[in-house]
Amino acid sequence: MSANLTKRDIVLSIHNEVKREYPEVSQKAIREIVQKTLDEISKALSNGKNVELRNFGVFEVQVRKSRIGRNPNKPEKDVIIPERAVIKFKAGKELKANLKDLDLTQVD
């Protein structure tokens, strides 16, 4: 089993939490809600909008300038790396506070 958190892990965790109060809510319904949430975040970022999730963080679209790079196999030839959009994540206040309590020996 992977040490990473997957979409399936998120769905199972939410399902286990809500099944006591809402036994009629299925894993399939939760999976669809999680997927639709991720789709909306993706759509907003693809349209150049920033996504702010209170108490979690902000996903920002930033533009990286065009630059000249070098091919390690042919260092004498310059390669132009075009301008492109990238996603930056800034952790929110609560997430930063939680990271301060992280046991660094447990991190790969």
C-alpha positions as CSV (number, residue, x, y, z in Angstrom):
1,M,0.0,0.0,0.0
2,S,1.2,3.5,-0.9
3,A,2.1,6.1,1.6
4,N,0.4,8.7,-0.6
5,L,-3.2,9.7,-0.1
6,T,-5.3,8.8,-3.1
7,K,-8.8,9.9,-4.3
8,R,-10.1,6.4,-3.2
9,D,-8.7,7.0,0.3
10,I,-10.5,10.3,0.5
11,V,-13.8,8.8,-0.6
12,L,-13.5,5.9,1.9
13,S,-12.6,8.3,4.7
14,I,-15.6,10.5,4.0
15,H,-17.9,7.5,3.6
16,N,-16.8,6.1,7.0
17,E,-17.4,9.5,8.7
18,V,-20.8,10.1,7.2
19,K,-22.3,6.6,7.2
20,R,-23.4,6.9,10.8
21,E,-25.5,10.0,10.2
22,Y,-26.4,9.4,6.6
23,P,-26.5,5.7,5.9
24,E,-28.3,6.3,2.6
25,V,-25.2,8.0,1.1
26,S,-23.2,5.6,-1.0
27,Q,-19.5,5.5,-1.8
28,K,-20.5,6.1,-5.4
29,A,-22.3,9.3,-4.6
30,I,-19.3,10.5,-2.5
31,R,-16.9,9.6,-5.3
32,E,-18.9,11.6,-7.7
33,I,-19.0,14.6,-5.4
34,V,-15.2,14.4,-4.9
35,Q,-14.6,14.1,-8.6
36,K,-17.0,17.1,-9.4
37,T,-15.1,19.2,-6.8
38,L,-11.8,18.3,-8.4
39,D,-13.2,19.0,-11.9
40,E,-14.4,22.5,-10.8
41,I,-11.0,23.3,-9.3
42,S,-9.3,22.1,-12.5
43,K,-11.7,24.1,-14.7
44,A,-11.1,27.3,-12.7
45,L,-7.3,26.9,-12.9
46,S,-7.5,26.1,-16.6
47,N,-9.4,29.4,-17.1
48,G,-6.7,31.3,-15.3
49,K,-8.6,31.8,-12.0
50,N,-7.0,31.3,-8.6
51,V,-8.7,28.8,-6.3
52,E,-8.9,29.8,-2.6
53,L,-9.9,27.1,-0.1
54,R,-10.3,28.7,3.3
55,N,-8.2,27.0,6.1
56,F,-6.4,25.0,3.5
57,G,-4.6,27.1,0.9
58,V,-4.6,28.9,-2.4
59,F,-3.8,27.5,-5.9
60,E,-2.5,30.3,-8.0
61,V,-1.9,30.4,-11.8
62,Q,1.4,32.0,-12.5
63,V,3.2,32.6,-15.8
64,R,6.8,31.5,-16.2
65,K,8.8,33.6,-18.6
66,S,10.4,32.3,-21.7
67,R,14.0,31.4,-21.1
68,I,17.0,29.8,-22.7
69,G,17.9,26.3,-21.6
70,R,20.6,23.8,-22.5
71,N,20.3,20.2,-23.8
72,P,22.7,18.2,-21.6
73,N,23.3,15.8,-24.5
74,K,24.2,18.7,-26.9
75,P,25.4,21.6,-24.6
76,E,26.6,23.7,-27.5
77,K,23.1,24.1,-28.7
78,D,20.7,26.4,-26.9
79,V,17.0,25.5,-26.5
80,I,14.3,28.1,-26.1
81,I,11.9,27.1,-23.4
82,P,8.6,28.9,-24.1
83,E,6.5,30.9,-21.7
84,R,4.0,28.8,-19.9
85,A,1.4,28.7,-17.1
86,V,2.2,26.8,-13.9
87,I,0.2,26.2,-10.7
88,K,1.7,27.3,-7.4
89,F,0.2,26.3,-4.0
90,K,0.4,28.5,-0.9
91,A,-0.6,26.7,2.3
92,G,-3.1,28.4,4.5
93,K,-2.6,29.4,8.1
94,E,-4.0,26.2,9.6
95,L,-2.2,23.9,7.3
96,K,1.1,25.7,8.1
97,A,0.4,25.3,11.8
98,N,-0.3,21.6,11.3
99,L,3.0,21.1,9.5
100,K,4.9,22.5,12.4
101,D,3.7,19.5,14.4
102,L,4.8,17.1,11.8
103,D,7.3,14.4,12.8
104,L,10.1,14.9,10.2
105,T,11.4,11.3,10.8
106,Q,8.2,10.0,9.2
107,V,8.6,12.0,6.0
108,D,10.3,10.3,3.0
